[in-house]
Amino acid sequence: MSTLSPSYDLEHKRPVCAQCLRAQVACICGCVHAIDNGVEVLILQHPQEAKHIKSSGRLLHLCLKQSRIEIAQQFEQTQLASWLQADHAQAYLLYPENKSSLQPPIAQSDGIKSNVAESIRLVVIDASWRQSRQMLRDNPLLESLPRYSLSEMPKSRYRIRQAHQVDQLSSLEACTYALMRLEEDENKFQPLLHAFDAFNQMQIDFGVQRLHRAK
């Protein structure tokens, strides 16, 4: 990964890493493990989550070579459609299945072969559950997408953030397990979990309470 010149956070008068967009003292670039994923990932991040020092969305983006991250609560729908439909890929929303939806999720038992993986785009909402529901209401295109839902997942490895329910995962973890199943390759995506472990440990070692929110 190339080294970029640091930018500067004028509000807090501190240098900011131009790669991860965090204060240099809280830079997470050392946690990154680059992975050449076949299934492209589109990360839609709520603005408040983007400011949260414990958010895993930026790390996920930095690790996945085939990924894009955009930040807003409500996107311009024409622009959102262009991201979702780029290269004529079929977009699936990584989100619990909507029982009223007429569009079924990808079969959980069926992985996507490598020659088909490039025609899939996995959409990940990086936000709290409350924020994600608001983003669905504000962006009808997201609500209309077929969904890919996860079940029987391992316990979360999130050590620095409290989940509201025992089965809740970070955005990075949920995306990792989805990619493992979609590309039928657990070993390929294990480095994502290693990156997440390092991310957690780095902040514990430093003292999470000392880290300011990145702008």
N, C-alpha and C positions, 0 to 999 in steps of 0.2 A: 504494500500500500504506500502510495507516495506521501511525502511529507509536505503539508501546506503551511504557508505563513500564517501565524496566529492573527485573529482579528481582535477587536477590543470591545469590551462591554462598557460603554460610557456611563451607564446608569450606576454600575457597581465599581467602576474604575479598576477592572481586572482584565488580564489577557484571556482570550477565549480560543480554544482549539478550533481551527477552521474545518476539521474533519468531523468531529462528533458534536460540535457546537456547544460544548460545556466549558466551564471555567477550567483553565489548564490544570489547576490543582485537583480537579475532579475528572480529568480526561479519562475516557474509557477505551481509547484506541488500543491499549495494551491487552485488552480482553478479547479483541476481535479475532475470530477464526474465519478465514474466507472460504466460502463454499459455492461451487458452481452448480446451483440448482437448475433443474430442468423446468419445473413448474414455476412460472414467474409469480412473484408476490407483489401485490399493491397494498401498501400500508396507509390507511387513512387515520390520521392521528388528531384527536381532539386538542384544541389549543391549550387547555389546562393540563392535559397529559404531557404535552410537549415541554411544559415548564417544570414538570415533576422530576426531581432528581432520581427517583426510584423507578421511573418508567423504562421498560425494556424495548420499546419500539425502535429507538434510534440504533441500539446495538443490533437488533434483528436486521435492520436495513444495511448496516455496515458489514455484516457477516455474509449476507446473500448477494451474490454477484448479479442475479437477475431479480432486482427489486426496485421499487419506487416508493418514496414516502411523500405524502402531501398532508398539509396541516390546515384544518378548518373544521368548524362545526357544520356549516352549510356550504356546500360547494356549488359553483356555477354549473348547472346541470348539463349544459352542452360540453363543457370541459370535462366533467366527470364521465360522461358517456364516451368521450374520446379515449380516456384512460382505460375504461372498462373494455372497450371494443377494439383496442389497438391490435394490429396484426390478425384481426378476425379470431382472436382467442375467445373461448367460452369462459366467462367469469363466474366463479362460485364464491359465495360469501361464507367465510368461516364463522359460523354462528349457530346457536341451538336451532333445531328445526322448528319452523313455524307450522303448527298442525293444520292451519287453515290454508296453507300454500298448496297449489295444485302442481307445483314443480318439485319433484322429489330430489333429495340430495344424491350425490354420487354414492353408489352402493359401497357400504363400508367394507365388505369382504373383497371387493375388486380393486386392485391397484391399477395405476395407469402406466402402461408400458412406455418405454423411453421415447418411442416414435410418436406417441400421442401426448406425452407430457408437455411438449412445447405448444400445444393448442389449448392448454389450460392456464387460467389466471386465477390465483387464490387471493381473495380480498380479505384483508384483516383490519378490523376496527380496533385501534389502540386507544382505549378509553376505559373509564369505569363503566360498570353495567348501567348506571343511570345515564351517563353521558352517551353511551352507545345507543340506548333506546331513543334518546333525543336526536341523535344523528340519523337514525333510521326514519324518524318522523320528518326530519328536515330534508331528507334526500330520498325521494320516492324511488329513484333508480336503484338504490341499495336494497330497499324493502322488496323490490320486485325480483331480485336475483335468486336463482336457485341456490340452496344452501348445502354446505358440507358441515355436518355436525360430528362431534367426537363423543365417544362413550368408553367406559371402562379405562379411564386414563390413570397413570401413576399419580401418587401424591405430589403436589407442587413442591418444587425446589426453592421457591421464593422464601428467603430467610429475612428479608428486610422490609417486607410489606405484608400486612395482615389481610388474608382473604376473608370475605364475608360468609362463604360457604366452603365446605371441605373439598368439594370437587372443582373449585375455581382455579384456573391456571393463569399465568402471565401470558401476555400476547406472544412473547417469544416461545414459551413452552408449547402453547396450543398450536402455533404455526409449525413448530418442529415436529410434533407428533403427527400433524396432518400431512406434512411433506414426507415423513417416513412411510406413511401408508400409501399416499398417492404415487410415490416413486418406487415403492416396495424396496426400500433400502435404508435400514436402520443405521448401519455403520456410517453411511455417508453423512448423516445429519447429527451423529453423536457430538461432533465438535461444537455444534450450536449450544448443546447443553453444557459442555465444558466452558464455553464463553460465558454462559449465564451464571455458572458457579463462580467463575473468576470475578464477574461483575458484582455478585453478592458479597464475596469475600473482600474485595477491594474496598467497598463502602463500609463494611463492618470494621475492617482494620483501620480505616481512616477515621471512622466515627460519623455515622450517617447524620447525626444531629448537627455536625459542623458544616455539612455541605449545603451551599446555597442552591436555590433552584436556578437551572440554566435558562438563559433567555434565548 
